[in-house]
Amino acid sequence: MPKLTAEKLQAELAQQKTAPVYLLTGEDTYRKQEIINQIRGILQPDDFNFHAVSADKANMGEVLALANTAPVFSAARMLVLSGIEKLRKEPKAALLKYVSDPLSTTTLVLTHNDSKKIKTEKVLTETCAANGRVADFAELKQAELTLWVKNKMSARGLNADFDAVELLCQSVGAELAALENEVEKLSLYTQDRAQKTITKEDVLACIGFSKEENPFELSNAILACNKMRAVKLVDKLLDDGEEPVAVLSKMTYPILKMARIKRMSEGGVPAGEILHAAGLFPWEGRLVSAARSFPSQQQFLATLNKIIDIDAGFKSGSGSDPKIALKGILLTLLR
């Protein structure tokens, strides 16, 4: 059987169907653990018939002896061997021999967390697919992450508009455990409402900001090269009492991000590699596409030099008027 998507595997397990071998590949450990929990919920092995161990700490002889042993006072035995990309040649050969002819009353779940290395494990992948199931759990991209969050919200009876979900993802990142925790907070936050619609203001309130202080508004304006909007936001932040050094920090991060993207884009680096090398979140691929409209390398260099000078001035107390200095950075960058 070919490699399944995570969604197809979940649908299969929802029908209470299990296989003797599962190979879960990809770097999304959170969703893998969800699958492991789902399988355990179906098999319901007691503690005597359940065993989980990391591959780099496992005695493969003991693990496979357990796998080849019928369950005791139970219908099934379940073993979880995580991180098998760390296995050496001999233990891997022994594991391969077992998965080529697994015991039907044992369910062996293997996790492989190196998406590059798994490409060289063709024999293992094919053998597991022939005698069980192989599913990939790559990190979720923008649209997939948004859908995942919306599904988690729906499961709690919540409904959110696109802007609210995007803000939540931008605030928390692609860490699914943290995102689920925030969804749970939103559920509690709105539990007394008749209408369970989640807004941007709800998201901001739950992550610690008032509706008047979207923490990403200035960054978004800079990334969009919207000079007038960015200048107005700098004025507002300073008028509201934000420290000039803190505003400078909010400006520096997106500028450095843009500079990295621009440099790699002009250097011929493929878009997919830029996403990873520039440290972007999965949903920020649009920034790579927009790189050609970013300021020139000369503008970035002049801007970064100005940031260094202004930062030193702020910290020494000898700087010029903060509004003039900070807006000068934007005018240098987006002239």
C-alpha positions as CSV (number, residue, x, y, z in Angstrom):
1,M,0.0,0.0,0.0
2,P,1.4,3.5,-0.9
3,K,2.1,6.2,1.8
4,L,-1.1,7.6,3.2
5,T,-1.9,11.2,4.1
6,A,-2.4,12.0,7.8
7,E,-6.0,12.7,7.1
8,K,-6.6,9.3,5.4
9,L,-5.0,7.5,8.2
10,Q,-7.2,9.3,10.7
11,A,-10.3,8.5,8.7
12,E,-9.3,4.8,8.6
13,L,-8.7,4.7,12.4
14,A,-12.0,6.4,12.9
15,Q,-13.6,3.2,11.5
16,Q,-11.8,1.3,14.3
17,K,-9.4,-0.4,11.8
18,T,-5.8,-1.1,12.8
19,A,-2.8,-2.6,11.2
20,P,0.1,-4.6,12.7
21,V,2.7,-2.0,11.7
22,Y,2.6,1.8,11.4
23,L,5.5,4.0,10.1
24,L,4.8,7.6,10.9
25,T,7.3,9.9,9.0
26,G,7.8,13.7,8.9
27,E,8.7,16.2,11.5
28,D,5.3,17.0,13.0
29,T,5.6,15.1,16.3
30,Y,2.4,16.6,17.7
31,R,0.1,15.0,15.1
32,K,2.0,11.8,15.3
33,Q,1.3,11.6,19.0
34,E,-2.4,12.2,18.3
35,I,-2.3,9.2,16.0
36,I,-0.6,7.1,18.6
37,N,-3.2,8.1,21.1
38,Q,-5.9,7.2,18.6
39,I,-4.5,3.8,18.0
40,R,-4.1,3.2,21.7
41,G,-7.7,4.2,22.3
42,I,-8.9,1.6,19.8
43,L,-6.7,-1.3,21.0
44,Q,-7.0,-0.3,24.7
45,P,-4.0,-2.3,25.9
46,D,-3.4,-2.4,29.6
47,D,-0.1,-1.2,31.0
48,F,1.3,-4.8,30.9
49,N,0.7,-4.9,27.1
50,F,1.8,-1.4,26.2
51,H,5.5,-0.4,25.8
52,A,7.0,2.8,24.5
53,V,10.7,3.6,24.1
54,S,13.0,5.9,22.2
55,A,15.0,4.0,19.5
56,D,18.4,5.4,20.8
57,K,17.7,4.0,24.2
58,A,16.0,0.7,23.2
59,N,17.4,-2.8,23.4
60,M,16.2,-4.0,20.0
61,G,16.3,-7.6,21.1
62,E,14.0,-7.0,24.0
63,V,11.6,-4.8,21.9
64,L,11.3,-7.5,19.1
65,A,10.9,-10.2,21.7
66,L,7.9,-8.3,23.1
67,A,6.6,-7.7,19.6
68,N,6.7,-11.5,18.9
69,T,5.0,-12.3,22.2
70,A,1.2,-12.8,22.3
71,P,-0.7,-10.3,24.6
72,V,-1.4,-11.5,28.1
73,F,-5.0,-11.3,29.3
74,S,-5.7,-8.9,26.4
75,A,-6.7,-8.9,22.8
76,A,-3.8,-6.8,21.6
77,R,-0.3,-5.7,22.4
78,M,1.0,-2.2,21.4
79,L,4.6,-1.1,21.1
80,V,5.8,2.4,20.2
81,L,9.4,2.8,19.0
82,S,10.1,6.5,18.4
83,G,13.0,8.2,16.5
84,I,14.0,5.2,14.4
85,E,16.2,7.4,12.3
86,K,18.8,7.0,15.1
87,L,19.0,3.2,14.7
88,R,22.3,1.7,13.7
89,K,22.7,-0.8,11.0
90,E,22.3,-4.1,13.0
91,P,19.2,-3.0,15.0
92,K,17.6,-1.6,11.8
93,A,18.2,-4.9,10.0
94,A,16.5,-6.8,12.9
95,L,13.6,-4.4,12.8
96,L,13.2,-4.8,9.1
97,K,13.1,-8.5,9.5
98,Y,10.3,-8.2,12.0
99,V,8.1,-5.8,9.9
100,S,8.4,-8.1,6.9
101,D,6.4,-10.7,8.9
102,P,4.7,-9.0,11.9
103,L,2.7,-10.8,14.6
104,S,-1.0,-10.1,14.0
105,T,-1.8,-9.6,17.7
106,T,0.9,-6.9,18.1
107,T,0.6,-3.3,16.8
108,L,4.1,-1.8,16.3
109,V,4.2,2.0,15.8
110,L,7.4,3.4,14.4
111,T,8.2,7.1,14.2
112,H,10.8,8.6,11.9
113,N,11.5,12.3,12.5
114,D,14.0,13.2,9.7
115,S,12.2,14.1,6.5
116,K,15.5,14.1,4.5
117,K,16.9,10.8,5.8
118,I,13.6,8.9,5.3
119,K,14.2,9.4,1.5
120,T,17.1,6.9,1.8
121,E,15.0,4.3,3.7
122,K,13.2,2.9,0.7
123,V,13.3,-0.7,1.8
124,L,12.0,0.0,5.2
125,T,9.2,2.3,3.9
126,E,8.1,-0.3,1.3
127,T,8.2,-3.2,3.7
128,C,6.1,-1.2,6.3
129,A,3.6,-0.2,3.6
130,A,3.3,-3.8,2.4
131,N,2.5,-5.1,5.9
132,G,0.9,-2.1,7.5
133,R,0.5,1.6,7.0
134,V,2.9,4.4,6.2
135,A,1.8,8.0,6.7
136,D,3.6,11.3,6.4
137,F,3.3,14.2,8.9
138,A,5.1,17.1,7.4
139,E,4.9,20.4,9.1
140,L,1.6,22.2,8.1
141,K,1.8,24.9,5.5
142,Q,-0.2,28.1,5.7
143,A,-3.5,26.8,4.3
144,E,-3.2,23.5,6.1
145,L,-2.4,25.2,9.4
146,T,-5.3,27.5,9.1
147,L,-7.6,24.6,8.4
148,W,-6.2,22.6,11.3
149,V,-6.9,25.5,13.7
150,K,-10.4,26.0,12.3
151,N,-11.1,22.3,12.8
152,K,-9.9,22.4,16.4
153,M,-12.2,25.4,16.9
154,S,-15.2,23.6,15.3
155,A,-14.6,20.6,17.6
156,R,-15.2,23.0,20.5
157,G,-18.3,24.6,18.9
158,L,-16.4,27.8,17.9
159,N,-16.4,29.6,14.6
160,A,-13.7,32.1,13.6
161,D,-13.3,34.5,10.7
162,F,-10.1,34.2,8.6
163,D,-8.4,37.3,10.1
164,A,-8.8,35.9,13.6
165,V,-7.3,32.5,12.6
166,E,-4.4,34.2,10.8
167,L,-3.7,36.4,13.7
168,L,-3.7,33.4,16.1
169,C,-1.3,31.5,13.8
170,Q,1.0,34.6,13.5
171,S,1.0,35.1,17.2
172,V,1.7,31.6,18.3
173,G,3.5,30.1,15.3
174,A,3.3,26.6,13.8
175,E,3.6,24.9,17.2
176,L,0.4,22.8,17.3
177,A,0.4,22.1,21.0
178,A,0.6,25.8,21.8
179,L,-2.1,26.6,19.2
180,E,-4.4,24.0,20.7
181,N,-3.8,25.5,24.1
182,E,-4.8,28.9,22.7
183,V,-8.0,27.4,21.2
184,E,-8.9,26.0,24.6
185,K,-8.4,29.5,26.1
186,L,-10.7,31.0,23.5
187,S,-13.3,28.3,24.3
188,L,-13.2,29.3,27.9
189,Y,-13.2,33.0,27.1
190,T,-16.4,32.7,25.1
191,Q,-18.2,30.0,27.1
192,D,-20.9,32.4,28.3
193,R,-21.7,33.7,24.8
194,A,-24.7,32.6,22.8
195,Q,-22.8,33.2,19.6
196,K,-19.4,31.4,19.5
197,T,-17.8,33.5,16.8
198,I,-14.2,34.3,17.4
199,T,-12.9,37.7,16.4
200,K,-9.4,39.3,16.1
201,E,-10.2,41.2,19.3
202,D,-10.9,37.9,21.1
203,V,-7.6,36.5,19.9
204,L,-5.7,39.6,21.1
205,A,-7.4,39.5,24.5
206,C,-6.5,35.9,25.0
207,I,-2.9,36.3,24.1
208,G,-2.6,39.4,26.4
209,F,-3.2,42.5,24.2
210,S,-6.1,44.9,24.1
211,K,-8.0,45.4,20.8
212,E,-6.3,48.7,20.4
213,E,-2.7,47.2,20.4
214,N,-2.3,44.6,17.7
215,P,1.3,43.6,18.2
216,F,1.9,42.8,14.6
217,E,0.4,45.9,12.9
218,L,3.6,47.8,12.6
219,S,5.5,44.7,11.4
220,N,2.8,43.9,8.8
221,A,2.9,47.5,7.5
222,I,6.7,47.3,7.0
223,L,6.5,43.9,5.4
224,A,3.8,45.3,3.0
225,C,6.1,48.3,2.2
226,N,3.3,50.6,3.3
227,K,5.3,53.7,4.3
228,M,2.4,55.9,5.3
229,R,0.8,53.3,7.5
230,A,4.1,52.4,9.2
231,V,4.8,56.1,9.9
232,K,1.4,56.6,11.5
233,L,1.8,53.5,13.6
234,V,5.2,54.7,14.9
235,D,3.6,58.0,15.9
236,K,0.8,56.2,17.6
237,L,3.0,53.8,19.5
238,L,5.2,56.6,20.9
239,D,2.2,58.8,21.7
240,D,0.7,55.8,23.6
241,G,3.8,55.6,25.8
242,E,5.8,52.9,24.1
243,E,9.5,53.1,24.8
244,P,11.5,54.2,21.7
245,V,13.9,51.2,22.1
246,A,10.8,48.8,22.1
247,V,9.5,50.4,18.9
248,L,12.9,50.2,17.3
249,S,12.9,46.4,18.1
250,K,9.5,46.0,16.5
251,M,10.8,47.7,13.3
252,T,14.1,45.9,13.2
253,Y,12.8,42.3,13.1
254,P,10.7,42.6,9.9
255,I,13.4,44.7,8.2
256,L,16.0,42.0,8.9
257,K,13.5,39.4,7.6
258,M,13.0,41.3,4.4
259,A,16.7,41.8,3.9
260,R,17.4,38.0,4.3
261,I,14.6,37.2,1.8
262,K,15.8,39.8,-0.7
263,R,19.4,38.6,-0.5
264,M,18.6,34.9,-1.1
265,S,16.0,35.7,-3.8
266,E,18.5,37.7,-5.8
267,G,21.1,34.9,-5.2
268,G,18.9,32.4,-7.0
269,V,17.9,30.4,-3.9
270,P,14.7,28.4,-4.6
271,A,11.6,29.7,-2.9
272,G,11.1,26.5,-0.8
273,E,14.6,26.8,0.6
274,I,14.2,30.5,1.3
275,L,11.2,29.7,3.5
276,H,13.3,27.5,5.7
277,A,16.6,29.4,5.6
278,A,15.1,32.7,6.4
279,G,13.4,31.3,9.4
280,L,9.9,32.0,8.1
281,F,6.7,30.5,9.4
282,P,5.0,28.1,7.0
283,W,2.3,30.7,6.0
284,E,4.8,33.4,5.1
285,G,5.5,32.1,1.6
286,R,3.8,35.2,0.3
287,L,6.8,37.2,1.4
288,V,9.1,35.2,-0.8
289,S,6.8,35.9,-3.8
290,A,6.9,39.6,-2.9
291,A,10.7,39.8,-2.7
292,R,11.1,41.6,-6.0
293,S,9.1,44.5,-4.7
294,F,11.2,44.9,-1.6
295,P,13.7,47.7,-1.3
296,S,17.1,47.3,-2.9
297,Q,20.1,45.8,-1.1
298,Q,21.6,49.4,-0.9
299,Q,18.5,50.6,0.9
300,F,18.6,47.7,3.3
301,L,22.3,48.4,4.0
302,A,21.7,52.1,4.6
303,T,18.7,51.3,6.8
304,L,20.6,48.8,9.0
305,N,23.4,51.3,9.5
306,K,20.9,53.9,10.6
307,I,19.3,51.3,13.0
308,I,22.7,50.6,14.6
309,D,23.3,54.4,15.1
310,I,19.9,55.1,16.5
311,D,20.0,52.1,18.8
312,A,23.3,53.3,20.2
313,G,21.9,56.8,20.6
314,F,18.8,55.6,22.5
315,K,20.8,53.4,24.9
316,S,23.4,56.2,25.6
317,G,20.7,58.9,26.0
318,S,22.3,61.0,23.4
319,G,19.9,60.3,20.5
320,S,17.8,62.8,18.6
321,D,14.0,63.1,18.9
322,P,12.6,59.5,18.8
323,K,9.9,60.2,16.4
324,I,12.3,61.9,13.9
325,A,14.8,59.1,14.3
326,L,12.4,56.2,13.9
327,K,10.5,57.7,11.0
328,G,13.9,58.4,9.4
329,I,14.5,54.6,9.4
330,L,11.2,54.1,7.5
331,L,12.0,56.9,5.0
332,T,15.4,55.5,4.3
333,L,14.0,52.0,3.8
334,L,10.9,52.9,1.8
335,R,12.0,56.0,-0.1
